[in-house]
Amino acid sequence: MRTYLLAALSLLAFSASAQKKNKTAEQFSKTITAADLKTHLFILAAPEMEGRETGTEGQRKAADYLKQQFQRIGIAPGNNGNWEQFYPLYRDTLTDAQVTVNGTAYQFGKDFTATLNSINSSTLYISEVVYLGKGDTTTDIRGKAVILAGKQPTQTEIFRLYQRQPAVLLFTQPGIDKQPSSRAGRMYFSLYRSRQSATSVRISEAMAEAILKTDLAKAKEQTLETKTFPSELMIRFEKTIQTIQASNVIGMIEGTDKKDEYVVISAHYDHVGIIGGKIHPGADDDGSGTVGVLELAEAFAKAKAAGKGPRRTILFLAVSGEEKGLWGSEYYGNHPVYPMEKTSIDINIDMIGRKDDNLKSLDSNNHVYLIGDDKLSSELPRFVDSINNMYIKIITDRKYNDPKDPNRLYYRSDHYNFAAKGVPIVFFFDGIHKDYHKPSDTPDKINYDLHEKRTRLVFFLAWEAANRNNMFVRDIPLNVPPR
């Protein structure tokens, strides 16, 4: 009862204070311009940034640009006097790979290969290899080598095999020598894992024939019954773990009488880097949100310089690792520089530069998706609507708030790691377009007038959130499953 009363009183207080436009806020919102957004974005999404992949030189170049801009704007570093909050990533490097079958040695990259996250440093000597007949779920394969040929199993089937605890899985795959193989693995976020899988190796048909002999043809056709093949199989892998630094870039404007409460404006400045030799510039995803943060920081800095600074402290949080699995915001959520319980709201901006061409009944030139504002605070949706109706009057579309949304967008951007800690959030988004995660997501395709309009809406929302009397109530239990 008390929670709902507080929500009602807070809403009344907001309504009373927001019956007319704040002319000071309007004045400084005009410093956010399409021209400035365009200037920043053509730099951040330039080829020199190499697609800004997390943990790479391109991401570090982007971080340097953000730090330079925050310094130029005149805001303070937000991590206890530092601009960056560093966090570790890990990458496996293969130092030795050997496989012999009945005394014959085979070559990595030509005869066999492996994904580094599916192997451990070990040497295995195995005297038998088991072929499982189609549909066999009962044969004991614990600690044994299992060979698969013919139609490749699904991920579900592979997982079920892992549950049966084999020592090694050998996947027969034609054309091994024509496929890319690398001694460097993918980056990962946690050094510790809840479970270790069996060693998994992809082998050529020549190697499979050395094990299966004349039964290879039947195995490929999946007509071979379960059978054990005597083989002297030696598998040796050695790998080292490299530690890589990535970072979140944090700027701040200190508040006045409520400086120990916080409003966070977040966007991810990383993207997917270079794939297949092609740079993925990530202009909309999420260059558009990142340069929006820069323009917002400048508008608030100019307001403070004019004696109109915010009551609450505002954090301008540019996170990395979003494309890998929300790593940077997860790290911040678990190692917050400022208390989560004192964080009133996270306003997350991820893709706000394009229009959604799939819209049929709404004006795509005056539209934005709002996601997640209904999940933790009953007053937040009405607050957002009041601000929008007063200042911008853009069409706000909440279709992705549907818990049955197959896109699961609520789980897919950095606001989620604030919501998981109980912080009310709102996520601004323009829709998934044909250039999403492609080399064609370039800055010339941004609708800069619409980009400006959406960024100004974020400004007004942040302005009112930073200056209202109370933090947003947290009266809706977090009841969403983990990502």
C-alpha positions in Angstrom: 0.0 0.0 0.0 2.8 2.4 1.0 4.6 1.8 -2.3 1.6 2.7 -4.4 0.9 5.8 -2.3 4.5 7.0 -2.9 4.0 6.4 -6.6 0.8 8.4 -6.7 2.3 11.2 -4.7 5.4 11.2 -6.9 3.2 11.4 -10.0 1.2 14.3 -8.6 4.5 16.1 -7.7 5.7 15.6 -11.2 2.4 16.7 -12.8 2.4 19.9 -10.7 6.0 20.8 -11.6 5.7 19.9 -15.3 2.5 21.7 -16.3 4.5 24.0 -18.6 7.6 23.8 -20.5 11.0 24.5 -19.0 12.4 27.3 -21.1 15.9 26.7 -19.8 15.8 23.1 -20.9 14.5 24.1 -24.3 17.3 26.6 -24.7 20.0 24.0 -24.1 18.3 21.3 -26.1 18.9 23.4 -29.2 22.6 22.8 -28.8 21.9 19.2 -30.0 22.0 19.5 -33.8 21.9 17.1 -36.7 25.1 18.7 -38.0 27.1 17.9 -34.8 25.7 14.4 -34.7 26.8 13.9 -38.3 30.3 15.2 -37.7 30.9 12.9 -34.8 29.4 9.9 -36.5 31.5 10.2 -39.7 34.5 10.0 -37.4 33.3 7.2 -35.1 32.2 5.0 -38.0 35.1 5.8 -40.2 37.3 3.0 -41.7 40.1 4.1 -39.4 38.1 2.8 -36.4 38.2 -0.7 -38.0 34.6 -1.6 -36.9 35.4 -0.9 -33.1 35.5 -4.6 -32.1 35.9 -5.1 -28.4 39.4 -5.6 -27.2 41.0 -4.5 -30.4 42.9 -1.4 -31.6 39.7 -0.1 -33.2 37.9 -0.1 -29.9 40.8 1.6 -28.2 40.8 4.3 -30.9 37.1 4.9 -30.3 37.6 5.1 -26.6 40.4 7.7 -27.2 38.0 9.8 -29.3 35.3 9.7 -26.6 37.8 10.7 -23.9 39.0 13.6 -26.1 35.5 14.8 -26.7 34.5 14.6 -23.0 37.6 16.6 -22.2 36.8 19.2 -24.9 33.2 19.4 -23.6 34.5 20.1 -20.1 32.9 17.3 -18.1 34.7 15.4 -15.3 36.1 11.8 -15.6 33.6 9.5 -14.1 35.6 6.7 -12.6 37.2 8.2 -9.5 39.2 10.6 -11.5 39.7 8.3 -14.5 38.0 8.3 -17.8 38.0 4.5 -18.3 36.8 1.5 -16.3 38.9 -1.3 -17.5 37.8 -4.9 -17.4 39.6 -8.1 -18.5 38.8 -10.4 -21.4 40.4 -13.7 -22.2 41.5 -15.3 -25.4 43.0 -18.8 -26.0 46.0 -19.2 -28.2 47.0 -22.7 -29.4 50.6 -23.5 -28.9 50.7 -27.2 -29.8 48.3 -29.5 -31.7 49.0 -33.1 -32.5 46.9 -36.1 -33.6 48.2 -39.5 -34.5 46.1 -42.6 -35.6 47.9 -45.9 -35.4 51.2 -44.2 -35.6 50.4 -41.9 -38.5 50.7 -38.1 -37.7 48.2 -35.7 -39.1 48.6 -31.9 -39.6 46.5 -29.2 -37.9 44.7 -27.0 -40.5 45.1 -29.7 -43.2 43.8 -32.9 -41.7 42.1 -31.7 -38.5 41.1 -28.6 -36.7 39.4 -27.5 -33.5 37.6 -24.6 -32.0 39.7 -23.4 -29.1 36.9 -23.1 -26.6 36.0 -26.7 -27.2 39.5 -28.1 -26.2 41.6 -28.2 -23.1 45.3 -28.5 -22.6 45.8 -32.3 -22.4 47.2 -35.4 -23.9 44.9 -38.3 -24.5 45.9 -41.8 -25.4 42.9 -43.9 -26.4 42.8 -47.5 -27.6 39.1 -47.6 -28.9 36.9 -45.4 -30.8 33.1 -45.8 -30.7 30.7 -45.2 -33.6 27.2 -44.7 -32.4 24.4 -46.1 -34.6 21.6 -43.9 -35.5 19.4 -43.2 -32.5 21.7 -45.0 -30.0 21.2 -43.3 -26.6 22.1 -46.1 -24.3 25.7 -47.2 -25.1 28.1 -46.1 -22.3 30.6 -43.7 -23.8 32.0 -42.1 -20.6 35.6 -41.4 -21.0 35.7 -42.8 -24.6 36.4 -41.4 -28.0 33.3 -41.1 -30.2 33.4 -40.6 -34.0 30.5 -39.0 -36.0 30.2 -39.2 -39.8 27.7 -38.3 -42.4 25.0 -35.8 -41.5 26.2 -33.3 -39.0 24.3 -33.5 -35.6 22.3 -30.5 -34.4 23.4 -28.4 -31.4 20.8 -30.2 -29.3 22.2 -33.6 -30.3 25.7 -32.5 -29.6 24.7 -31.2 -26.1 23.1 -34.6 -25.3 26.3 -36.3 -26.4 28.3 -34.1 -24.0 26.0 -35.0 -21.2 27.0 -38.6 -21.7 30.6 -37.5 -20.8 32.8 -38.8 -23.7 36.5 -38.0 -23.5 36.6 -36.7 -27.1 34.2 -36.2 -30.0 35.6 -36.6 -33.5 33.4 -34.9 -36.2 34.1 -36.1 -39.8 34.0 -33.1 -42.1 35.0 -33.0 -45.8 37.2 -30.2 -47.0 39.0 -29.4 -43.7 42.0 -28.1 -45.6 39.7 -25.6 -47.5 38.2 -24.1 -44.3 39.7 -21.4 -42.2 41.5 -22.6 -39.1 43.1 -20.4 -36.5 45.4 -20.8 -33.5 43.7 -17.8 -31.9 40.4 -18.4 -30.2 37.4 -16.1 -29.6 37.4 -13.7 -26.7 35.4 -14.6 -23.6 34.3 -12.7 -20.6 34.7 -15.1 -17.6 37.8 -17.1 -16.9 35.8 -19.6 -14.9 33.1 -21.9 -16.3 30.4 -23.9 -14.7 31.2 -26.9 -16.8 33.9 -28.2 -19.2 32.9 -29.9 -22.4 34.6 -32.9 -23.9 37.4 -32.2 -26.4 35.9 -31.7 -29.8 37.9 -32.2 -33.0 36.9 -31.9 -36.7 38.8 -34.5 -38.8 39.2 -35.2 -42.5 37.6 -38.1 -44.2 41.1 -39.6 -44.6 41.5 -39.6 -40.8 38.0 -41.1 -40.4 38.9 -43.8 -42.9 42.0 -44.6 -40.9 39.7 -45.4 -37.9 36.6 -46.8 -39.6 38.3 -48.4 -42.5 35.8 -50.1 -44.8 32.9 -49.1 -42.6 33.3 -45.4 -43.5 30.8 -45.5 -46.3 28.1 -47.0 -44.1 28.8 -44.5 -41.3 28.4 -41.6 -43.8 25.1 -43.1 -44.9 24.2 -43.6 -41.2 23.4 -47.2 -41.8 26.2 -48.5 -39.6 25.1 -50.0 -36.3 27.0 -49.1 -33.1 30.5 -50.5 -33.3 33.8 -50.1 -31.5 37.0 -49.8 -33.5 40.4 -50.7 -32.0 42.7 -47.7 -32.7 45.8 -46.2 -31.2 44.7 -42.6 -31.0 46.8 -39.9 -29.5 45.4 -36.3 -29.2 47.5 -33.5 -27.8 46.5 -29.9 -27.4 48.3 -27.1 -25.5 46.9 -23.6 -25.2 47.7 -20.5 -23.3 45.3 -17.9 -22.1 45.9 -14.3 -23.1 44.4 -11.5 -21.0 43.0 -8.5 -23.0 41.9 -5.2 -21.6 38.6 -3.6 -22.7 37.0 -0.5 -21.2 33.9 1.5 -20.5 34.4 5.2 -20.9 32.6 7.3 -18.2 32.1 11.1 -18.0 30.1 12.9 -15.4 28.5 16.1 -14.4 28.1 16.4 -10.6 24.7 17.4 -9.3 23.9 20.0 -6.7 21.6 19.2 -3.7 21.0 15.6 -4.9 24.5 14.8 -6.1 24.6 11.5 -4.4 21.8 10.2 -6.6 22.4 9.4 -10.3 20.9 9.4 -13.7 22.8 7.2 -16.2 22.7 7.8 -20.0 24.3 4.8 -21.7 25.2 3.6 -25.2 27.7 1.0 -26.5 30.5 2.3 -28.6 31.8 -1.0 -29.8 30.7 -3.0 -32.9 31.6 -6.3 -34.6 34.9 -5.2 -36.2 36.2 -6.8 -39.4 34.5 -10.0 -40.7 35.7 -11.7 -43.8 38.0 -8.9 -44.6 35.2 -6.3 -44.6 34.9 -3.5 -42.0 31.5 -3.3 -40.3 31.3 0.4 -39.4 28.3 0.2 -37.1 27.1 3.7 -37.8 23.6 3.1 -36.5 24.6 0.2 -34.2 25.5 1.9 -32.0 27.5 4.8 -33.4 24.2 6.8 -33.4 23.6 6.2 -29.7 27.2 6.9 -28.8 27.4 10.3 -30.6 24.0 11.1 -29.1 25.7 10.7 -25.7 28.4 13.1 -26.7 25.8 15.7 -27.8 23.8 15.2 -24.5 27.0 15.6 -22.5 27.8 18.9 -24.2 24.2 20.2 -23.7 24.3 19.5 -20.0 27.8 20.9 -19.7 26.8 24.2 -21.3 23.8 24.3 -18.9 26.0 23.8 -15.9 28.5 26.4 -17.1 25.5 28.8 -17.3 24.6 28.0 -13.7 21.8 25.6 -14.6 23.4 22.3 -13.6 21.4 19.2 -12.7 20.3 18.4 -9.2 21.4 14.8 -9.6 24.7 13.7 -10.9 24.5 12.6 -14.5 26.8 9.8 -15.8 27.5 9.5 -19.5 28.4 5.9 -19.8 29.8 4.5 -23.1 30.2 0.8 -22.6 32.0 -1.8 -24.7 31.4 -5.5 -25.2 27.7 -5.2 -26.0 28.1 -7.1 -29.3 29.8 -9.9 -27.4 27.2 -10.4 -24.8 26.6 -7.1 -22.9 30.1 -7.6 -21.2 30.9 -3.9 -20.4 27.5 -3.1 -18.8 27.6 -6.5 -16.9 31.0 -5.5 -15.5 29.7 -2.1 -14.5 26.6 -3.7 -13.0 28.8 -6.0 -10.9 31.4 -3.3 -10.2 29.4 -0.1 -10.1 31.3 3.1 -9.7 28.2 4.7 -8.1 25.6 2.8 -6.1 22.9 1.0 -8.0 20.4 1.7 -5.2 21.0 5.4 -5.7 20.7 5.2 -9.5 17.3 6.6 -10.3 17.2 5.5 -14.0 19.3 4.2 -16.9 18.3 5.8 -20.2 19.9 3.5 -22.8 20.3 4.5 -26.5 21.0 1.7 -28.9 20.3 2.6 -32.6 18.4 5.8 -33.0 19.6 7.0 -36.4 17.5 5.2 -38.9 13.8 5.0 -39.6 11.9 1.6 -39.6 10.9 1.0 -43.2 8.8 -1.9 -42.1 6.2 0.4 -40.5 3.0 0.4 -42.4 0.5 2.4 -40.3 2.8 4.8 -38.5 4.9 7.7 -39.7 8.4 6.3 -39.8 9.9 9.8 -40.0 8.4 10.7 -36.6 8.8 7.5 -34.6 10.8 5.7 -31.9 10.5 2.4 -30.1 10.5 2.5 -26.3 11.5 -0.7 -24.5 11.4 -1.7 -20.9 10.0 1.4 -19.2 7.1 -0.7 -17.9 9.2 -3.4 -16.2 10.2 -1.9 -12.8 8.5 1.4 -12.1 4.8 2.1 -12.6 5.3 5.8 -12.9 8.0 5.7 -15.6 5.8 5.2 -18.7 3.5 8.1 -17.8 6.6 10.2 -17.0 8.1 9.5 -20.4 4.8 10.2 -22.2 4.4 13.5 -20.4 7.9 14.7 -21.4 7.4 13.6 -25.0 3.9 15.2 -25.3 5.2 18.4 -23.8 8.4 18.9 -25.9 8.8 16.6 -28.9 5.5 14.8 -29.8 7.2 11.9 -31.5 5.3 8.7 -32.0 6.4 6.3 -29.2 5.9 2.7 -30.0 6.0 0.1 -27.2 5.3 -3.1 -29.2 8.6 -4.7 -28.0 7.5 -4.5 -24.4 5.3 -7.6 -25.1 6.8 -10.4 -23.0 6.2 -12.8 -26.0 8.2 -10.6 -28.4 10.2 -13.2 -30.4 13.0 -10.6 -30.9 13.6 -10.5 -27.1 15.0 -6.9 -27.4 14.5 -6.2 -23.7 17.3 -8.7 -23.1 19.7 -7.6 -25.9 21.1 -4.2 -24.9 23.0 -2.7 -22.0 20.0 -1.4 -20.0 19.4 -5.1 -19.1 22.3 -5.1 -16.7 20.8 -2.1 -14.9 17.4 -3.6 -14.8 18.8 -6.8 -13.4 20.0 -4.8 -10.4 16.5 -3.2 -10.0 17.2 0.1 -11.7 14.3 1.5 -13.7 15.2 1.8 -17.4 14.0 3.0 -20.7 15.7 1.9 -24.0 15.4 4.0 -27.2 15.6 2.0 -30.4 14.8 2.6 -34.1 14.2 -0.9 -35.3 16.2 -3.7 -37.1 16.9 -2.7 -40.7 18.5 -4.4 -43.7 22.0 -3.1 -42.8 22.0 -4.4 -39.3 25.4 -6.0 -38.5 26.5 -5.6 -42.1 29.3 -3.6 -43.8 26.5 -1.4 -45.2 25.6 0.1 -41.9 27.3 3.4 -42.9 26.9 7.0 -41.6 25.6 8.3 -45.0 22.4 6.3 -44.4 21.5 8.0 -41.1 18.4 10.2 -41.0 20.1 13.0 -39.1 17.0 15.2 -38.6 15.2 12.2 -36.9 18.4 11.4 -35.0 18.4 15.0 -33.6 14.8 14.7 -32.6 15.2 11.5 -30.7 18.4 12.7 -29.0 16.5 15.8 -27.9 13.8 13.7 -26.4 16.4 11.8 -24.4 17.8 15.2 -23.3 14.4 16.4 -21.9 13.8 13.1 -20.2 17.2 13.2 -18.6 16.8 16.8 -17.6 13.5 16.2 -15.8 14.8 12.9 -14.3 17.8 14.7 -12.9 15.9 17.6 -11.5 12.6 16.0 -10.1 12.2 15.8 -6.4 12.2 12.0 -6.0 14.0 9.1 -7.6 11.7 6.8 -9.6 9.8 4.3 -7.5 10.7 0.7 -7.8 7.3 -0.9 -7.2 7.3 -3.7 -9.8 9.2 -6.8 -8.9 11.9 -7.9 -11.4 10.3 -11.1 -12.8 12.0 -11.7 -16.1 14.2 -14.8 -16.6 18.0 -14.4 -17.1 19.3 -13.7 -20.6 
